[in-house]
Amino acid sequence: MVGPMIYMDHHSTTPVDPRVLDALLPYLREHFGNAASRSHAFGQRAREAVEAARAQVAQLIGGRPSEIVFTSGATESDNLALKGVAHARRDEGRLKIVTVATEHKAVLDSATRLTREGFEKVLLPVASDGRVDLEAAREAIDERTALVSVMLCNNEIGVSQDLVTIGEMARSVGAWMHCDAAQGLGYVPLDVRTMPIDLVTLTGHKIYAPKGVGALWVRRSSPRVRVVAEIDGGGHERGMRSGTLAVPGIVALGTACAIQADEGANEAQRLRSLRNRLWERLSEMDDVRLNGPALTGPRHPGNLNVSFGFVDGESLLLALSSVVAVSSGAACASASLEPSYVLRAIGLDADAAASSLRFGLGRNTTPEEVDIVGEAVSEAVRKIRSGSPLWRARQRGEPVDW
Ligand SMILES: *Cc1c(COP(=O)(O)O)cnc(C)c1O
């Protein structure tokens, strides 16, 4: 008997929290005004809601409300951070963007686009646990660097980075530091009052708000960060991002940020223990490997990325498809069948990368779900392996590697 589908893909998106939905709906129904309408109460009402949300978003990361630029999501925020800073600093002769091989495509592809305009892109390598090679960072970050971009938590293997050390490297040479905090926001510490970070990307749909709304935080003093707009129009958001504000989405994002600020620390603890429970079940099998740092190490509390030896990830996904929604390591590029560049960057060969699953636990995940998924995965792996000649050879004690 198959129960309802279990959702364990919270890195790709999250459901909207009922409290967020309740906050949002009035701004679709009665309070539909344009926040830029200065001449009447409809506009006033919308504007007040936007400003309240701006304060909630800023508060989650320790920034000031006037430093928040609302966008359509993390992809746009990343584009604005990289291109906007590059274009603002070109005249200083700062033509270098330093980022990491395992960043999200929104960062990597923005950096690549800039190379066509004469900018230089440097990709820092990572160690086998996914942590940035700090020696390489020290070498790469110099007086010609406009921006350093390092994410808070990786969306595939969950690793979080030493943002303070890397940010200090950037500070020491006058480069600005950007952090894509789409993943792990509210779970992993990020406080711009104490950390040397100058721009922060965030997005609604990874923190239980709807898709299509996000923000870029841009530091206004010491240093005063400049960003050239990529979208021109009515001069909204202090000229950095024109376009009528998406009031319902912005209200939702603000509410979601307030919830993360209130509950994030406890929720992180809960997720960590559920994730450990899942790993305990899965690691009872032979030839199962955890990708990313150790579970006690620097990582997103709800992430578990696992390689299953002698198993093809696509077959495993298929076998699990009526029980649990998870994704293969290649999730973010799931339109292509390329093995994950993140898993390749931490040293997995194409086969191991292709035999990996990413579990993303979230706010609605229960211990019962973890047990059902642990059991279903074990059974599916056993079944698939029983059809593998290599696995049978391995069982006979022959030296087979994976
Ligand atoms: C999901 C995600 C993005 C893209 O966010 P959208 O809001 O969907 O554009 C960017 N970076 C990271 C790390 C993500 O996880």
The ligand as a Tripos MOL2 file, in Angstrom:
@<TRIPOS>MOLECULE
LIG
   15    15     1     0     0
SMALL
NO_CHARGES

@<TRIPOS>ATOM
      1 C1         17.0470   28.2320   -5.9570 C.3       1 LIG1
      2 C2         18.3580   28.9470   -5.9730 C.ar      1 LIG1
      3 C3         18.5780   30.0270   -6.8310 C.ar      1 LIG1
      4 C4         17.5310   30.4890   -7.8120 C.3       1 LIG1
      5 O1         16.4980   31.1160   -7.1320 O.3       1 LIG1
      6 P1         15.1710   31.5770   -7.8910 P.3       1 LIG1
      7 O2         14.4780   32.4010   -6.8620 O.co2     1 LIG1
      8 O3         14.4540   30.3260   -8.2460 O.co2     1 LIG1
      9 O4         15.5780   32.3770   -9.0670 O.co2     1 LIG1
     10 C5         19.7920   30.6590   -6.7760 C.ar      1 LIG1
     11 N1         20.7520   30.2590   -5.9370 N.ar      1 LIG1
     12 C6         20.5890   29.2200   -5.1110 C.ar      1 LIG1
     13 C7         21.6840   28.8170   -4.1940 C.3       1 LIG1
     14 C8         19.3890   28.5210   -5.1160 C.ar      1 LIG1
     15 O5         19.2400   27.4730   -4.3070 O.3       1 LIG1
@<TRIPOS>BOND
     1     1     2 1
     2     2     3 ar
     3     2    14 ar
     4     3     4 1
     5     3    10 ar
     6     4     5 1
     7     5     6 1
     8     6     7 2
     9     6     8 1
    10     6     9 1
    11    10    11 ar
    12    11    12 ar
    13    12    13 1
    14    12    14 ar
    15    14    15 1
@<TRIPOS>SUBSTRUCTURE
     1 LIG1         1 GROUP 0 **** ****
